[in-house]
Amino acid sequence: MAQTLVNIRMDEELKKNMEQTCQELGMNMTTAFTIFAKKMTREKRIPFEVSIDPFYSESNLAHLRRGAKALDEGMGVEHELLEDDDE
C-alpha cells in the first residue's frame, strides 16, 4: 500500500505529552493517528465522545484559583473528616 505524508500542527507541550503516552502504550504517534483514522473511517464518526467537561469551565477554574490563593495566603479552613456511620 502506498504511503503519504500528513503534517499536523499542535502545541509543543501537547505533542510531548502525546509522545510520552504513546511510548507508554508501546507505539508511536504515527501508529496512534493511523488507529484513529482507521476507526473513524470504518465507523464514519469520531470514535469517542466530544464534549465540554464542566470542571474546566471558566467560572469553576476561577473558583479553584480563588481557593488556592486563599490557602496560599494562610486563610484556608481545616475541616474534620466526616465518616459514614452506616458502614
C-alpha angles and dihedrals in degrees: 000000000000117000127220133193120244120190119206125186118211141151112287094233091049090052091050092049092047092050089052092049092047090050090052088052092049098250141091129240093263090059092046093051091045090053089050092048094048094048093046092048093047096046097034091226142078100280096227138043116275110204143135115260106220089214088074096050114130092243093052093046090050089051091051091048091052090049093048091048091051090051091048089052091051094251096118122124121228115219130197116246109255114217126200109245091200093074 
